[in-house]
Amino acid sequence: SQQGEEDPQALSIQEGENATMNCSYKTSINNLQWYRQNSGRGLVHLILIRSNEREKHSGRLRVTLDTSKKSSSLLITASRAADTASYFCATDGGSGYSTLTFGKGTMLLVSP
Amino acid sequence: EAQVTQNPRYLITVTGKKLTVTCSQNMNHEYMSWYRQDPGLGLRQIYYSMNVEVTDKGDVPEGYKVSRKEKRNFPLILESPSPNQTSLYFCASSMKGGNSPLHFGNGTRLTVT
């Protein structure tokens, strides 16, 4: 079952603008992860945020996690054309050593 | 270089002809998993393995088999492929299942006619 659901499904912005994608999930988690996928290629891990963390940064990426609302957001600042890709959130089962399930993704288009 | 290697990259076959997609990782990861990706449906898990000789069904296991005889290899077997198994398949591995980042292969695009 797909626990994470990204919003919006698609996002189109200009270079230099910020892009925000949201993820909602249904059950408790140990961690939430964000991945990027360039067209037809394998997914690449971006950030892992644990359930006891509220915010995490990596370069131009900022991820927030609100476990009370069961939601997370990914912010890409100062977007570049190379950021054009699909972005997925993924959640674990919340109970020890578990598997990872993915949402359907947000397709981001950054125009020059 | 740390990587997950899938083969083949592209595969066209006919209904009913058994095939195997290989997956190998060189990172000594315990956990390996297979996903399929279809337009509008995102990534759906087929099977996963927590360690050697331990495999479990994911969300869409029907029509697939896996084995984990060695830590580094996790082949996906389609005993009798059907057109609804036409999809983009990804193998992935991690140190500790959902508690650590997944490393993905480059995918296998399978077409069953």
Interface residues (C-beta under 8 A of the other chain):
Chain A: S1 Q2 N30 N31 Q33 Y35 G40 R41 G42 L43 V44 H45 L48 F88 A90 T91 D92 G93 Y97 S98 T99 L100 T101 F102 G103 K104 G105
Chain B: V4 S33 Y35 G40 L41 G42 L43 R44 Q45 Y48 M50 D56 G58 D59 L88 F90 A92 S94 K96 G97 G98 N99 S100 P101 L102 H103 F104 G105 N106 G107 R109
